[in-house]
Amino acid sequence: MQETFRTLFETNQTTQPVQINSKCFNNWEFVPKGWVVIAESKELKKKKIISKTIYGHRLAVYRTANGKAHAIDSFCPHMGMDMVKGKVVGERIQCMFHHWEFDEKGDCVKIPCLDKVPNLKKVNAQAYPVEEKYGLIWVYTDKEAPYPVYEVPSLKGKDIVFTHLKPFVRIAHPHVTMMNSIDEQHMRTVHLLEIDLELETKEEGSEFTVDFEGKVVRSNLLGKIQNFLLGDKWKSQVQLIDGCLGILNIMLNSKLLNKIPLPSGHYLFSQPFVEEGKTYVWPIIVTEKRKGPIGYLFSKSLVTFHKILMWFLAYQDGRVIYGHLRFSASGLIPGVDETTSKWISFVNRNLKPSIWSKNS
C-alpha cells in the first residue's frame, strides 16, 4: 500500500531524520525556469478556458478564436476574480466580474467603465509563453522563454511521429523521479536488465547529460534474450534539462543478431510537480517519420512498441519505488552513487529560479 508524502516524511524523525535544506534539489519551494506540460491539446477547445495548477501556481489556460493557446495568472488584477469563470472574446480573455479584457501578453486592453485604460502596471496580468508540441500544451514558468520546447537532438528538423501516455503520478519530487533515469544500479535490481555499463557525465548550461555504454551480460535467460534482440553492446543517453524535462535515447547502435541495425528509441518526460508531494510525469515517445505508406506504418508501429515498453518500465518503478520512498542524500556512497551526487550538485549550482519560486 502506498503512503502519502506527508506520512512518509513525518515518521521516524527521531532515528532517521530527513531534512530538506538544499538550495534547489528536492526543495518544494524552488521552481526552475523551464518548459512543462500542463494539458493535452485536445482538452482545450476554441474559445474555452480551463483551470490548471502547476508547481502550486494556478493558471487560466484558454484558446482564442484563431486557435492559439495562451496562459495567464488565474486571478484578475482588479479584484481577484478567477479568470476561468470569464470567457474568450475574439483574441482576448474577459473577466466575468467587471468585464476587463486582457490580450495574449496579459495587458489590459479594455475597461468598460473607462474610455481609456490607464497606463498603470497594476491593471495588467502576468501571462506566460505557451507552445503546443507533441499533442500537448506546454507553458514556460517565467515571463519570457529564451528557447522553444526541446526536441530530441537527433530528430531536429525532421518530420516525426509521436504518441504519449497519460501522466504518471509520483509521490516524490521531480528531481528524485528524474534521478531514477540515471541510477544504473536500479536498472539491474528493479528492471532486471543484464547490462554492465560505464557512465560519463557532461554539463552544459542547464543540461545534465549521462552517456551509458557497455556490454550485455549473458549470465541468465533475460541477458541472453537481450543479446539476441539488441546485440551484445548497449548504448544510451539521458539528458536532464532545467530540472523538469528528461530525454532518454535508448538502443543507440543496437543490432539484431549483432548484424541488423535497429532503430533507436526516443522518450521525453515532462516532470513538474502539481503540489507538494505530487509530481506528474508526462511520457512522450517520438520517432522519425519514414517515407511512404509502409514507412509511416513502420514509424507508427515503432512508437506503439516503445509506448508499451515505457508503460511497462514505468509500471515497475511505480509499483516498487514511488509511494514507498522518502529520498535522503545522507546515505549516498562515494563512487557507487557518484552520478547521483553529481546530479544533486548540478541542480544546486546551475538551475535558475522562476518567478514562481518562493525561495528565489
C-alpha positions in Angstrom: 0.0 0.0 0.0 1.4 3.4 -1.0 1.6 6.0 1.7 1.1 9.7 1.4 4.1 12.1 1.0 3.3 13.7 4.4 3.2 10.3 6.2 6.5 9.2 4.7 8.4 12.3 5.9 6.8 12.6 9.3 7.6 9.2 10.5 11.0 8.0 12.0 12.1 11.6 12.5 13.9 10.8 15.8 16.1 7.9 14.5 16.0 8.7 10.7 15.6 12.5 10.4 15.1 13.8 6.9 15.7 17.5 6.4 15.3 19.3 3.1 17.8 22.1 3.4 19.0 22.1 -0.1 19.0 25.3 -2.1 17.2 23.7 -5.1 17.4 19.9 -5.1 14.3 18.2 -3.7 13.1 21.6 -2.5 9.4 22.1 -3.0 9.7 25.9 -2.6 12.1 26.0 -5.6 10.5 26.2 -9.1 13.0 26.1 -12.0 12.7 28.2 -15.2 11.7 25.7 -18.0 9.0 24.3 -20.2 6.5 21.9 -18.7 3.4 20.2 -19.9 0.1 21.3 -18.4 -2.5 19.6 -20.5 -3.3 17.7 -23.6 -4.2 19.9 -26.6 -7.5 18.1 -27.1 -8.6 19.3 -23.7 -8.7 22.9 -24.8 -11.4 23.8 -27.4 -11.7 27.1 -29.2 -12.9 30.0 -27.1 -12.7 27.9 -23.9 -10.9 28.4 -20.6 -9.6 25.7 -18.4 -8.0 25.9 -14.9 -4.6 24.2 -14.4 -2.4 24.2 -11.3 1.3 23.5 -11.7 4.0 24.0 -9.1 1.3 25.2 -6.8 0.6 28.0 -9.2 -2.9 28.4 -10.7 -3.3 29.4 -14.3 -6.2 30.2 -16.7 -5.4 28.4 -20.0 -7.5 29.5 -22.9 -7.8 29.1 -26.7 -8.7 32.2 -28.8 -10.9 32.3 -31.8 -7.9 31.8 -34.1 -7.0 28.6 -32.3 -4.0 30.0 -30.4 -3.4 28.7 -26.8 -2.5 31.1 -24.0 -1.9 31.0 -20.3 -2.4 33.8 -17.7 -2.3 34.1 -13.9 -5.7 32.9 -12.8 -6.9 35.8 -10.7 -7.9 39.2 -12.2 -5.6 42.0 -11.1 -8.7 44.2 -10.5 -10.4 42.5 -7.6 -9.1 38.9 -7.8 -11.9 37.2 -9.7 -11.0 33.8 -11.1 -10.4 34.3 -14.8 -11.6 30.7 -15.5 -15.2 32.0 -14.8 -14.8 34.5 -17.6 -15.0 34.0 -21.4 -12.9 34.3 -24.5 -13.8 37.3 -26.7 -12.1 37.0 -30.0 -8.4 37.0 -29.2 -8.8 38.2 -25.6 -9.8 36.8 -22.3 -12.6 38.7 -20.4 -13.1 38.7 -16.6 -16.7 37.9 -15.8 -16.9 40.3 -12.8 -16.3 43.7 -14.4 -15.6 42.6 -18.0 -12.0 43.8 -18.1 -10.3 42.3 -21.1 -6.7 41.1 -21.5 -4.6 40.3 -24.6 -2.1 37.5 -25.0 0.6 39.5 -23.2 -1.6 39.9 -20.2 -2.0 43.6 -20.9 -5.4 45.1 -20.0 -6.9 46.5 -23.2 -10.4 47.3 -22.2 -12.2 48.5 -19.0 -15.9 49.1 -19.8 -16.4 51.8 -17.3 -13.5 53.9 -18.6 -12.9 55.5 -22.0 -9.2 54.7 -21.8 -7.2 52.0 -19.9 -4.9 53.8 -17.5 -1.2 53.4 -18.1 -0.7 51.6 -14.8 1.2 48.3 -14.3 -1.3 47.1 -11.7 -4.1 46.8 -14.2 -2.1 44.2 -16.2 -2.0 40.4 -15.5 1.0 38.1 -15.9 0.9 36.0 -19.0 3.3 33.1 -19.8 4.8 31.7 -23.0 2.8 28.8 -24.4 3.7 26.2 -27.1 1.8 23.2 -28.4 4.0 20.3 -29.4 3.6 16.5 -29.4 -0.2 17.0 -28.9 0.4 18.7 -25.6 0.2 22.2 -24.2 3.5 23.5 -22.7 4.0 26.6 -20.5 7.2 28.3 -19.6 7.5 29.0 -15.9 8.7 32.6 -16.3 7.9 35.8 -18.1 9.9 35.0 -21.3 11.1 31.8 -22.8 14.7 32.0 -24.2 14.2 28.9 -26.3 11.4 26.8 -27.7 10.2 23.4 -26.3 13.1 20.9 -26.6 13.3 18.3 -29.3 15.3 15.1 -29.4 18.7 16.3 -30.9 18.9 13.6 -33.5 15.4 14.3 -34.8 15.7 18.1 -35.1 14.5 19.3 -38.5 12.9 16.0 -39.3 9.2 15.1 -39.7 8.2 13.0 -36.7 5.6 10.6 -35.5 4.7 10.7 -31.8 2.5 9.4 -29.1 2.2 9.9 -25.3 0.8 8.3 -22.3 -1.4 9.7 -19.6 0.8 11.2 -16.8 2.1 9.0 -14.1 1.5 10.5 -10.6 4.6 10.1 -8.4 4.8 10.7 -4.7 8.3 12.2 -5.0 10.0 15.4 -6.1 10.7 15.8 -9.8 14.5 15.9 -9.0 14.1 12.5 -7.5 12.0 11.0 -10.3 14.5 12.4 -12.9 17.4 10.9 -10.9 15.9 7.5 -11.3 16.8 7.5 -15.1 20.5 7.9 -14.3 20.6 5.3 -11.5 22.5 2.5 -13.2 22.2 0.2 -10.1 18.3 0.1 -10.2 18.4 -0.9 -13.9 19.7 -4.3 -12.7 17.8 -4.6 -9.4 14.3 -3.2 -10.4 14.2 -3.7 -14.1 16.5 -6.8 -14.2 18.5 -5.6 -17.1 21.7 -7.6 -17.5 24.0 -4.8 -18.6 27.5 -3.9 -17.4 27.7 -0.2 -18.1 30.3 2.6 -17.9 28.9 6.1 -17.3 30.2 9.5 -18.5 28.5 12.8 -17.3 28.6 16.2 -19.1 27.2 19.6 -18.0 26.3 22.5 -20.3 24.2 25.4 -19.0 21.0 23.9 -17.5 21.6 20.5 -19.2 23.0 17.5 -17.4 23.8 14.5 -19.7 24.8 11.0 -18.9 26.1 8.6 -21.5 25.8 4.9 -20.9 27.8 2.3 -22.7 28.7 -1.3 -22.0 28.1 -5.0 -22.7 25.0 -7.1 -22.4 25.7 -9.8 -19.8 24.6 -13.3 -20.7 24.5 -14.8 -17.3 20.8 -15.7 -17.3 17.9 -16.1 -19.7 17.0 -12.5 -19.8 20.5 -11.5 -20.6 20.6 -14.0 -23.5 17.3 -12.6 -24.8 18.6 -9.1 -24.6 21.7 -10.2 -26.5 19.7 -11.8 -29.2 17.3 -8.8 -29.7 19.6 -5.9 -29.1 23.1 -7.2 -29.7 26.0 -7.7 -27.3 26.5 -4.0 -26.8 24.3 -1.3 -25.1 24.5 2.4 -25.6 22.0 5.0 -24.4 21.9 8.6 -23.3 19.9 10.6 -20.7 19.6 14.4 -20.9 18.1 16.2 -17.9 17.1 19.7 -18.8 16.1 22.6 -16.5 15.4 20.1 -13.7 11.9 19.5 -15.3 12.5 17.7 -18.6 14.2 14.4 -19.3 15.1 13.0 -22.7 16.0 9.3 -22.9 17.6 7.8 -26.0 18.0 4.1 -26.0 19.2 1.3 -28.3 21.8 3.5 -29.8 23.8 1.5 -32.4 21.9 -1.7 -31.4 21.9 -4.6 -33.9 19.5 -7.6 -34.1 21.6 -10.8 -34.1 24.6 -8.4 -33.9 24.1 -7.8 -37.6 20.9 -5.9 -38.5 20.8 -2.2 -37.3 17.8 -1.5 -35.1 16.1 1.9 -34.8 16.7 3.9 -31.6 14.0 4.7 -29.1 13.4 8.3 -28.0 11.4 9.4 -25.0 10.7 12.8 -23.4 9.5 13.2 -19.9 8.0 16.4 -18.7 8.1 16.3 -14.9 6.6 19.2 -12.9 5.1 18.9 -9.5 1.5 19.9 -9.1 1.6 20.5 -5.3 4.0 19.4 -2.6 4.3 15.6 -2.7 2.8 15.1 -6.1 4.7 15.0 -9.4 3.2 14.4 -12.8 5.4 12.6 -15.3 4.2 13.0 -18.8 5.9 10.4 -21.1 6.2 11.2 -24.8 7.5 8.8 -27.4 8.8 10.1 -30.8 10.5 8.7 -33.9 11.4 9.8 -37.3 8.5 9.7 -39.9 9.7 7.3 -42.6 8.7 7.9 -46.2 5.8 6.3 -47.9 2.8 4.4 -46.6 4.9 1.4 -45.4 7.4 3.7 -43.8 4.7 5.6 -42.0 3.1 2.3 -40.7 6.6 1.2 -39.5 7.0 4.5 -37.6 3.6 4.2 -36.0 4.3 0.6 -35.1 7.7 1.6 -33.6 6.2 4.3 -31.3 3.5 1.9 -30.3 6.1 -0.7 -29.3 8.0 1.9 -27.3 4.8 3.1 -25.7 4.1 -0.4 -24.4 7.7 -0.7 -23.3 7.7 2.6 -21.5 4.4 1.8 -19.8 5.9 -1.5 -18.5 9.1 0.1 -17.2 7.1 3.0 -15.6 4.8 0.4 -14.0 7.8 -1.4 -12.5 9.1 1.9 -11.0 5.7 3.0 -9.7 4.8 -0.4 -8.2 8.1 -0.8 -6.5 9.5 2.6 -5.7 7.2 5.6 -5.6 4.9 5.8 -2.6 7.4 3.9 -0.6 10.4 6.2 -1.0 11.5 9.2 1.0 14.7 10.2 -0.5 17.7 11.3 1.6 21.1 12.1 0.2 22.8 11.2 3.6 23.2 7.5 2.6 24.9 8.0 -0.7 28.2 6.1 -1.1 31.2 7.7 -2.8 31.9 6.1 -6.2 28.9 3.8 -6.3 26.5 6.8 -6.2 28.8 9.3 -7.9 26.4 10.1 -10.8 23.5 10.8 -8.3 25.8 13.0 -6.3 26.9 14.9 -9.4 23.2 15.4 -10.4 22.4 16.8 -6.9 25.4 19.2 -7.1 24.4 20.2 -10.7 20.9 21.1 -9.7 22.0 23.3 -6.8 24.7 25.1 -8.9 23.0 25.6 -12.3 19.3 25.8 -12.1 17.7 29.2 -12.0 14.5 30.1 -10.0 11.4 31.2 -11.9 9.1 33.9 -10.6 7.0 31.2 -9.0 9.8 30.2 -6.6 9.2 31.0 -3.0 12.9 30.9 -2.1 14.3 32.9 -5.0 
